[in-house]
Amino acid sequence: MNISSLSGLIAAAVLFTGLAHAGTDQKDTSAALTVTGGAYDSANTNCAVELHPTTISIESTLEDLLPQGTKLLPSDIVNVSVSGDSNCYRAFLAGKMLYRFVGVGDEKTGEVLANADTSEGAAAGVGIGIYSIFGDPIALNTGTMSTQSDKFGLRAVSLDREIPVKSGNISSTLTVQLEHL
């Protein structure tokens, strides 16, 4: 047997011995890594809508409730803005985006936010209208507003003068989405 054959045999024996001892020890603790992310087309935008404030308490007397769809100045103003990557910024500056207001609509026309409060103390015949700062109604789920506007308004409204309005609590949730043109 020559030295090179003996060296090869020793190397193989060391390798097999190492493999035989490979394994997990019961005292070892493994680690897990959660990986998230995504692959996207660089031509797409990455935008986010920001609202301030994020919560509003609307108060109104029954006498001040006007019918939904009436042009009137909102009682509460929400600041809205868009943030994002450079593609988002370019689309924003070019006027290629709109805000859409999404939520559960009222039973009469679906154009204002329904009162989600179903407790014994809930108001009846009342919804929350969405308005431009100039008092123009914006229909829920179908109406849009330019992203060049940085404010919109909300106001309690009566759903139908034929349905008796009952005082009580109002609760609704509004989502503001971006529509790309």
N, C-alpha and C positions, 0 to 999 in steps of 0.2 A: 504494500500500500504506500502510495507516495504522499507527500505532505499536502498537496493541494486537495486530494481526495479526503484526507483526514480533516482538513480545515473545513471542507464542505459538510462533512458528517457532523462535526462539532457545531457548526452554525445551525444546521437543521435541528439538532438535538436541543439547542438553546431555544430556538424558535418554538418548537413543540412544547417544551417545558413551560415557556412563558404563556402559551395559549392554554395549556392545561390549568394554569393557575389564574387565568383571566376569569372574572365573574364578579358578581356583586356580593358585598359583605352585608349581612343583615343589619349592621350598624350604620351603613351608608344611607344617606338621605338624597334622593333624586331631586332635581329642580325642573319645573315646567316653565315654559315661555309661551305666552299668548301673543300671537302676531296678528295685528289688524292693519288695514290700510286699503288701498285700492289702486287700480290702474285707470287712468283717464286720458282722454284726448286733450292735448294741450290747447286746442281751439275752444274747448268748453270753458265756461266761467265757473268760478267758485265764489259764490256770494252768500251773504247772510243779512237778514233783516234785523234791525235793532229798534226796539221800542222804549220810549221813556215818557211817562212811567210805565211799569209793567202791570200795575194794578190800579184800578180807579173805582171809587165809590160814588155812584151817581145818585143824587137826591133830587126829588121833584115832588111838588104838590099835585094832587089830582087835577086841580084847576089849570095847571100849567102844561098838562099833557096835551099835545096836539096830535092829530091823526098822522099815522105813518105816511111817508111820501110827501109831506108838506115841506116846502122850502123854509128852513129856519136855522138860525145860528145854533151851533152845538153848545151844550153846557160844559163839556169837558174836552180838552185838547190833548192829543197824544202826538209827541214828536216821533217821527219815523225816519230812519236812515238806512243806507246800504253800505256794507263793508265787504271787502274781499280782495282777490288777487288782481293783477294788472289787467287780465281779460275782463273781469267784472267792472273795473274802473272805466275801461274803454267803452264797454256797452252802456254803462250808466251815463257817461258824458255824451254819447251819441243818441241818447233817448230811446234805447232799444229795450227798455224794461218798463213794466207797469206793476203797481201793487194790486193784488186781488185780496178781498176780504172774505174769509171762509168761516162758516160756523153753522149751527143748527138754526134754521129759519123758523119764523112764526107760522102759526096754522093758517092765517088769512092769505097772505101772498108769498111768504117765504123770503121777503126782502129785508126784514130786520131780524136781529137776534131774538130768539125766543127766550122766555124766562125759564131757565132750567130748574128753578127752585120749585119743588112739588110738595113742600112741607105745608103744614096747616097755616103757617104765617106767610105764605107766598102771595105776592101780588097777582092779580088776574087781569086779563085784557091789556097787558102792558108788555112792550118789547123795548129793545135798545136799537135806535136808528144810528146809522153811520153817515157822516156828512163831510163834505169838503169844508175848509175853514170859511168858505163864503156862504155856507148854508145849503148847498145842493145835496140832495140825498144820493147816497151811493148804495145801490142794491147789493145785498148780501149774496155771495156766491157767483154773481154774474157781473156786477159792476166793477170797474177798475179805476185807478187813479194814477196819474203820471208820477214817476219816481223823482221828477223835478220838484214836486211838492214835498215839503218836509214835515207837514202836519196834516192830521185829519181829526175829526171830532166825533163825539158820541153824545146821545141825548135819549132820555126815556121818552117813549111815544105811546099813544094809545093805538091799539090794533084796529079797532072798529068801534065807532060811537054807538052802534047797536048792541055791542057786547058790553055789559056793565063792567066798569073798571072798579077793581077792589084794591085798596091800599095793602101794602105788604112788602115783603123782601123780593129783591130781584137778583138773579145770578145768571151770568152768561159767560161764555168763553169765545173769544175771537182769535182767529189765526190770520196773520198777514203773510201772504205768499208773494213771490216774485214771478211774474210772467215775462218770458223772453220773447221779443218780437222778431 
